[in-house]
Amino acid sequence: MNTVRTNRWQILAVVAVAVRLAAAAPTVPQARAALQQTARQTGMMTYERTLPSGAKRQYVNPSGPDAMAALERATARGSNVLEIMHFGYPGAPTHSLARFDGQLLHTQTSNWSKWRLRSWGDRLRPSAHKLYSAMIQLTDKEAANLRAQIRLAVEEQGPEPHGDWGTAHMKNAFAADRGINCTSTWSGVPIGEKGEPLSKLLGLGHSSGDPHGFQRALEGEANDRVFGIAVYGPKLGDFAARLEEPKFQF
């Protein structure tokens, strides 16, 4: 009887460990392989690039509603993938966007001292314009910390204001008291296990407030935590040309 009970508990313990492992965030190689598989299954142009540092990037060109939906499913809540995005055509506004847990997020200000976290859409949509993305694989702890930062931002800023923002803005969320803009909101968000900013986790050192500079660094200088680079928008016939050159050159 005792042996049966012991075996039962041993089985339950093994099952519990298996469930925890199954729920863990993908490793970087797993995330890159999953992105490649998603691209191939939906007919996206894709290729792998290895940087001089040894870091690898899977490049994809999502175009059309099916491709957009596939990317959304592949990077949904639980994947722990943070995407940092920028427009990439001459004359485009220099503004940093993010996508995490299915939320499309950015920050805006009324006077450069009060910032609010806002949505820039409800889902990815086809477009004639290019939108460049760097896909970052977070650990379970880092993703949990980012979710906590988002929750705190929503709590601190409260309902959408009418007229003057007054107190309706982030105060401590995203370490806003350090002085931020739409880019350093993300590059400097303290989500590491010891409070490290995102830029340090990616091997980039100090946070950046330059939208185009940050996107270039994510593509060409960050470690392999940046596992994917996407160029959303039109289907690019020359996407696989000049494989060793960066896509974001603005």
URGI-V105297 format. One record per helix or strand of 2 or more residues. SS is the DSSP state (hx for helix, st for strand). FROM is the first residue (numbers start at 1). TO is the last residue. If there is no record, write none. Layout:
# URGI-V105297
ss: {SS:SS}
from: {FROM:FROM}
to: {TO:TO}
This chain:
# URGI-V105297
ss: {hx:hx:st:st:hx:st:st:st:st:st:hx:hx:hx:hx:hx:st}
from: {2:28:46:56:65:81:96:103:115:131:140:173:184:198:211:226}
to: {23:41:50:60:74:87:100:109:121:137:157:178:187:201:220:232}
